[in-house]
Amino acid sequence: MEKNLQESERARAVEKELNQAESFATMSNMMAAQNMDSQKPDVDLNELIRNALRRGSVTSNFIS
């Protein structure tokens, strides 16, 4: 009976560690997603390229 109790306690400890690791992974994923959302550019890349071409700061050799 004591052996069963020890095994049960070990199983609970392992389950607790797994739950903590899963919770940490979920939190990390959520933080990464928030970070990616906050870094979305507010500028249209095509517009930047067109403006640079008009100013002549980019040669047409680089545009395919």
TIBA-600282 format. One line per field, with one value per residue (C-alpha): residue in three letters; y, x, z. Coordinates in nm, 2 decimals. Each point is the difference from the previous one (the first is absolute). Layout:
<atoms>
code	Ala | ...
y	Y | ...
x	X | ...
z	Z | ...
</atoms>
This chain:
<atoms>
code	Met | Glu | Lys | Asn | Leu | Gln | Glu | Ser | Glu | Arg | Ala | Arg | Ala | Val | Glu | Lys | Glu | Leu | Asn | Gln | Ala | Glu | Ser | Phe | Ala | Thr | Met | Ser | Asn | Met | Met | Ala | Ala | Gln | Asn | Met | Asp | Ser | Gln | Lys | Pro | Asp | Val | Asp | Leu | Asn | Glu | Leu | Ile | Arg | Asn | Ala | Leu | Arg | Arg | Gly | Ser | Val | Thr | Ser | Asn | Phe | Ile | Ser
y	0.00 | 0.24 | -0.08 | 0.09 | 0.33 | 0.09 | -0.08 | 0.20 | 0.30 | -0.03 | -0.01 | 0.31 | 0.18 | -0.09 | 0.11 | 0.33 | 0.06 | -0.08 | 0.24 | 0.27 | -0.06 | 0.01 | 0.32 | 0.16 | -0.10 | 0.14 | 0.32 | 0.03 | -0.06 | 0.26 | 0.26 | -0.08 | 0.05 | 0.33 | 0.11 | -0.09 | 0.19 | 0.31 | -0.01 | 0.01 | 0.28 | 0.29 | 0.07 | -0.17 | -0.14 | 0.05 | 0.37 | 0.03 | -0.16 | 0.23 | 0.31 | -0.11 | -0.06 | 0.35 | 0.16 | -0.21 | -0.15 | -0.35 | -0.11 | -0.18 | -0.29 | -0.13 | 0.00 | -0.31
x	0.00 | 0.28 | 0.16 | -0.32 | -0.02 | 0.36 | -0.08 | -0.31 | 0.19 | 0.27 | -0.27 | -0.16 | 0.33 | 0.08 | -0.35 | 0.05 | 0.33 | -0.15 | -0.29 | 0.25 | 0.20 | -0.31 | -0.12 | 0.34 | 0.00 | -0.35 | 0.10 | 0.32 | -0.20 | -0.25 | 0.27 | 0.17 | -0.33 | -0.06 | 0.36 | -0.05 | -0.33 | 0.16 | 0.28 | -0.23 | 0.12 | -0.23 | 0.15 | -0.08 | 0.33 | -0.12 | -0.06 | 0.35 | 0.16 | -0.20 | 0.10 | 0.37 | -0.02 | -0.15 | 0.28 | 0.26 | 0.15 | -0.05 | 0.11 | -0.24 | 0.25 | -0.12 | -0.37 | -0.10
z	0.00 | 0.08 | -0.33 | -0.18 | 0.19 | -0.10 | -0.36 | 0.01 | 0.15 | -0.27 | -0.27 | 0.13 | 0.02 | -0.36 | -0.11 | 0.18 | -0.17 | -0.34 | 0.06 | 0.10 | -0.31 | -0.22 | 0.17 | -0.06 | -0.36 | -0.05 | 0.17 | -0.21 | -0.32 | 0.09 | 0.08 | -0.33 | -0.19 | 0.17 | -0.08 | -0.37 | 0.00 | 0.14 | -0.26 | -0.31 | -0.22 | -0.06 | -0.34 | -0.33 | -0.14 | -0.36 | 0.07 | 0.15 | -0.31 | -0.24 | 0.20 | 0.00 | -0.38 | -0.05 | 0.20 | -0.19 | 0.32 | -0.13 | -0.35 | -0.21 | -0.03 | 0.34 | -0.10 | -0.20
</atoms>
